[in-house]
Amino acid sequence: MDNELISLGSKAGSQQKYGRTYKIEIENLSAWFGTKQVLKDINMKIRANAITAIIGPSGCGKSTLIRCLNRMHELVPSAKVSGKVFLDGIDIYSKNVDPVVVRRKVGMVFQKPNPFPTMSIYDNVAAGLKLNGIRDRKVLDKLVRRSLEQAWLWDEVKDDLDKPGSSLSGGQQQRLCIARALAVEPEVLLLDEPTSALDPIAASKIEQLIVSLKRDYTIVIVTHNMQQAARVADYTAFLYLGKLIEYDETSRIFSNPKEELTENYIAGRFG
């Protein structure tokens, strides 16, 4: 097995173990759907154990950007990527790196809650663990409970683990999807507009959960809600027409942006 694959696959908790300031470093990243270029030479460094928000108008490339961070973009027919994305110093697009390993280290939660409808709450969380070869029931029980606790869901479902995941409320389903992502012990968690389909109370709980998780994970969140970015994110990146216009501490982006485009977007003058 190649050294790069071994390194990427064995760095559980490396952002703390190795004291790395930046968990992800993006260099000259471009992406296409067929002949349409949707990302143009993105360069940014994402800090470990911090929440980074990606904002910008619809169609600016926000979701494509985070899908490039765990090699999901390439799953789309005719999609392609150029440039480099370093995870703990290793280029995930290197020919020696297995994308399955990347996706295990960089988990993802989507806009619409998507629990496996025919599976129980327990099996939803255990699905990835079983795919990784874990079969011991005691080990599964321990990891399922830990993941549900991390997602602030255990107390609500501990007596109903055999019920379908689809029987939960929308907010609970999204926390179940977060628990499912956390079960396989990723180091990075990507969240693509995770509260847009939720009511304000459920969304607030997800926001609080996200803030609590940054102690153990590096988090990147795509959001169309600028107030949400201001509430939860340590750093914010503004994308427009596939280009990274500005990237800084969230407080600076919202109080004193350097670029006129950023200021206009935040002020609601376009987008």
C-alpha positions as CSV (number, residue, x, y, z in Angstrom):
1,M,0.0,0.0,0.0
2,D,1.3,3.5,-0.9
3,N,2.7,5.7,1.8
4,E,0.3,8.5,1.1
5,L,-2.7,6.2,1.5
6,I,-1.3,4.8,4.7
7,S,-0.7,8.3,6.1
8,L,-4.2,9.6,5.2
9,G,-5.9,6.5,6.5
10,S,-4.2,6.5,9.9
11,K,-4.3,10.1,11.0
12,A,-7.3,9.9,13.3
13,G,-7.3,13.0,15.4
14,S,-4.2,14.3,13.7
15,Q,-5.3,17.9,13.8
16,Q,-4.7,17.7,17.6
17,K,-2.0,15.1,17.7
18,Y,0.2,17.0,15.2
19,G,-0.8,20.5,16.3
20,R,-1.6,21.4,12.7
21,T,-3.0,25.0,12.3
22,Y,-4.7,24.2,9.0
23,K,-6.6,21.0,8.5
24,I,-7.3,21.6,4.8
25,E,-5.3,23.7,2.3
26,I,-6.8,24.4,-1.1
27,E,-4.6,25.4,-4.0
28,N,-5.7,26.6,-7.4
29,L,-8.9,24.5,-7.2
30,S,-11.1,24.6,-10.3
31,A,-14.1,22.5,-11.1
32,W,-16.4,21.8,-14.1
33,F,-19.7,20.2,-15.0
34,G,-18.9,19.2,-18.5
35,T,-17.7,22.3,-20.2
36,K,-19.2,24.7,-17.6
37,Q,-16.6,25.9,-15.1
38,V,-18.2,26.4,-11.7
39,L,-15.1,27.0,-9.5
40,K,-12.2,29.2,-10.6
41,D,-8.8,28.9,-9.0
42,I,-9.9,28.8,-5.3
43,N,-7.1,29.2,-2.8
44,M,-7.9,29.0,0.9
45,K,-6.7,27.4,4.1
46,I,-9.3,26.0,6.6
47,R,-8.3,26.0,10.2
48,A,-8.5,22.9,12.4
49,N,-11.1,22.8,15.1
50,A,-12.9,25.8,13.7
51,I,-16.2,26.4,11.9
52,T,-15.8,27.9,8.4
53,A,-18.9,29.2,6.6
54,I,-19.2,29.4,2.8
55,I,-21.7,32.1,1.7
56,G,-22.7,33.6,-1.6
57,P,-25.7,33.8,-4.0
58,S,-27.3,30.7,-5.4
59,G,-25.3,29.0,-8.2
60,C,-21.9,30.6,-7.1
61,G,-20.3,27.2,-6.4
62,K,-20.7,26.8,-2.6
63,S,-21.9,23.2,-2.7
64,T,-19.5,22.2,-5.4
65,L,-16.6,23.6,-3.3
66,I,-17.3,21.4,-0.3
67,R,-18.1,18.4,-2.5
68,C,-14.5,18.8,-3.9
69,L,-13.2,18.5,-0.3
70,N,-14.2,14.8,-0.1
71,R,-14.0,13.9,-3.8
72,M,-17.8,13.7,-4.2
73,H,-17.8,16.1,-7.1
74,E,-16.1,13.5,-9.3
75,L,-19.0,11.1,-8.8
76,V,-21.1,13.3,-11.1
77,P,-20.9,12.2,-14.7
78,S,-18.8,14.6,-16.8
79,A,-17.5,16.4,-13.7
80,K,-13.8,17.2,-13.3
81,V,-11.5,18.9,-10.9
82,S,-8.0,20.5,-11.2
83,G,-5.8,21.8,-8.5
84,K,-4.9,20.4,-5.1
85,V,-6.7,19.8,-1.8
86,F,-4.4,18.9,1.1
87,L,-5.8,17.1,4.1
88,D,-3.2,17.0,6.9
89,G,-0.6,17.9,4.2
90,I,-1.6,15.1,1.8
91,D,-3.1,15.9,-1.6
92,I,-6.4,14.0,-1.6
93,Y,-6.4,14.0,-5.4
94,S,-3.1,12.2,-5.6
95,K,-3.3,9.0,-7.6
96,N,-2.0,7.2,-4.5
97,V,-5.0,8.2,-2.4
98,D,-8.2,6.1,-2.2
99,P,-11.3,8.4,-2.4
100,V,-13.1,5.9,-0.1
101,V,-10.5,6.7,2.6
102,V,-11.0,10.4,1.9
103,R,-14.8,10.2,2.4
104,R,-14.3,8.3,5.6
105,K,-12.1,11.1,7.0
106,V,-14.3,13.9,5.5
107,G,-17.9,13.3,6.3
108,M,-20.9,15.1,4.8
109,V,-24.4,16.0,5.8
110,F,-26.8,17.3,3.2
111,Q,-29.5,20.0,2.9
112,K,-32.5,17.7,3.2
113,P,-32.4,15.1,6.0
114,N,-31.9,11.7,4.3
115,P,-32.0,8.8,6.8
116,F,-32.2,5.4,5.1
117,P,-36.0,5.0,5.1
118,T,-36.2,1.2,5.5
119,M,-33.6,1.2,8.4
120,S,-34.2,1.6,12.1
121,I,-32.6,4.5,14.0
122,Y,-30.0,2.1,15.3
123,D,-29.1,0.7,11.8
124,N,-29.0,4.2,10.3
125,V,-26.1,5.0,12.6
126,A,-24.5,1.6,12.4
127,A,-24.6,1.4,8.6
128,G,-21.2,2.9,8.0
129,L,-19.6,1.0,10.9
130,K,-20.8,-2.3,9.4
131,L,-19.5,-1.3,5.9
132,N,-16.1,-0.8,7.6
133,G,-16.2,-4.3,8.9
134,I,-17.5,-3.9,12.5
135,R,-19.8,-6.7,13.4
136,D,-19.4,-7.1,17.2
137,R,-22.7,-6.1,18.7
138,K,-21.2,-4.7,21.9
139,V,-18.8,-2.5,19.9
140,L,-21.7,-1.4,17.6
141,D,-23.9,-0.6,20.6
142,K,-21.2,1.5,22.2
143,L,-20.4,3.4,19.0
144,V,-24.1,4.0,18.1
145,R,-24.8,5.4,21.6
146,R,-21.7,7.6,21.4
147,S,-22.7,9.0,18.0
148,L,-26.2,9.7,19.1
149,E,-25.0,11.4,22.2
150,Q,-22.6,13.5,20.2
151,A,-25.6,14.5,18.0
152,W,-27.7,15.4,21.0
153,L,-30.2,12.7,20.1
154,W,-29.7,9.8,22.5
155,D,-32.0,10.9,25.2
156,E,-34.8,11.4,22.7
157,V,-34.5,8.1,20.9
158,K,-32.8,5.6,23.4
159,D,-36.1,3.8,23.9
160,D,-37.1,3.7,20.2
161,L,-33.9,2.5,18.5
162,D,-35.8,-0.1,16.5
163,K,-38.2,2.5,15.0
164,P,-37.6,3.7,11.4
165,G,-35.3,6.7,11.1
166,S,-38.0,8.2,8.9
167,S,-40.4,8.3,11.8
168,L,-38.5,11.1,13.5
169,S,-39.2,14.8,13.1
170,G,-37.3,16.8,10.5
171,G,-34.8,18.2,13.1
172,Q,-34.3,14.8,14.7
173,Q,-33.7,13.3,11.2
174,Q,-31.0,15.8,10.5
175,R,-29.4,15.1,13.9
176,L,-29.6,11.4,13.0
177,C,-27.8,12.1,9.8
178,I,-25.1,13.9,11.7
179,A,-24.8,11.0,14.1
180,R,-24.5,8.7,11.1
181,A,-21.7,10.8,9.7
182,L,-19.9,11.0,13.1
183,A,-20.1,7.2,13.7
184,V,-17.2,6.4,11.4
185,E,-15.0,8.9,13.2
186,P,-14.3,11.5,10.5
187,E,-12.0,14.4,11.2
188,V,-13.8,16.9,9.0
189,L,-17.6,17.4,8.8
190,L,-19.1,19.1,5.8
191,L,-22.6,20.5,6.2
192,D,-24.5,21.7,3.1
193,E,-27.2,24.0,4.2
194,P,-28.1,21.7,7.1
195,T,-30.9,23.8,8.5
196,S,-32.6,25.2,5.4
197,A,-35.4,22.5,5.5
198,L,-36.0,23.0,9.3
199,D,-38.2,25.2,11.4
200,P,-36.5,27.9,13.5
201,I,-36.5,25.9,16.7
202,A,-35.0,22.7,15.1
203,A,-32.5,24.9,13.2
204,S,-31.4,26.6,16.4
205,K,-30.7,23.2,18.0
206,I,-28.6,22.2,15.0
207,E,-26.6,25.4,15.2
208,Q,-25.9,24.8,18.9
209,L,-24.9,21.3,18.1
210,I,-22.5,22.5,15.3
211,V,-20.8,24.9,17.7
212,S,-20.3,22.1,20.3
213,L,-18.8,19.8,17.7
214,K,-15.9,22.0,16.7
215,R,-14.0,20.9,19.8
216,D,-13.4,17.6,18.1
217,Y,-13.9,18.3,14.4
218,T,-13.1,20.7,11.7
219,I,-16.4,22.0,10.3
220,V,-17.2,23.6,7.0
221,I,-20.8,24.8,6.5
222,V,-22.5,26.1,3.4
223,T,-25.3,28.4,4.3
224,H,-27.5,30.9,2.4
225,N,-28.4,32.4,5.8
226,M,-25.9,35.1,6.6
227,Q,-27.3,35.5,10.1
228,Q,-26.5,31.8,10.7
229,A,-22.9,32.3,9.4
230,A,-22.5,35.3,11.8
231,R,-23.8,33.2,14.7
232,V,-21.8,30.0,14.3
233,A,-18.8,30.5,12.1
234,D,-15.3,31.5,13.2
235,Y,-14.3,32.2,9.5
236,T,-16.4,33.1,6.5
237,A,-15.6,32.8,2.8
238,F,-17.7,34.7,0.2
239,L,-18.0,33.1,-3.3
240,Y,-19.3,34.9,-6.3
241,L,-19.6,33.4,-9.8
242,G,-17.2,30.6,-8.9
243,K,-14.5,32.9,-7.5
244,L,-13.4,33.4,-3.9
245,I,-13.9,37.1,-3.4
246,E,-13.0,37.4,0.3
247,Y,-12.1,35.1,3.2
248,D,-11.5,36.3,6.7
249,E,-12.6,36.1,10.3
250,T,-16.4,36.2,10.4
251,S,-16.5,39.3,12.5
252,R,-14.4,41.2,10.0
253,I,-16.3,39.9,7.0
254,F,-19.6,41.2,8.5
255,S,-18.3,44.4,10.1
256,N,-15.6,45.6,7.8
257,P,-15.3,43.7,4.5
258,K,-12.4,44.6,2.2
259,E,-14.2,44.0,-1.1
260,E,-17.1,46.1,-2.4
261,L,-18.8,42.9,-3.7
262,T,-18.7,41.4,-0.2
263,E,-20.2,44.6,1.3
264,N,-22.9,44.7,-1.4
265,Y,-23.9,41.1,-0.8
266,I,-24.0,41.4,3.0
267,A,-26.0,44.6,2.7
268,G,-28.5,42.8,0.5
269,R,-27.9,44.9,-2.6
270,F,-27.7,41.8,-4.8
271,G,-27.9,38.0,-4.6
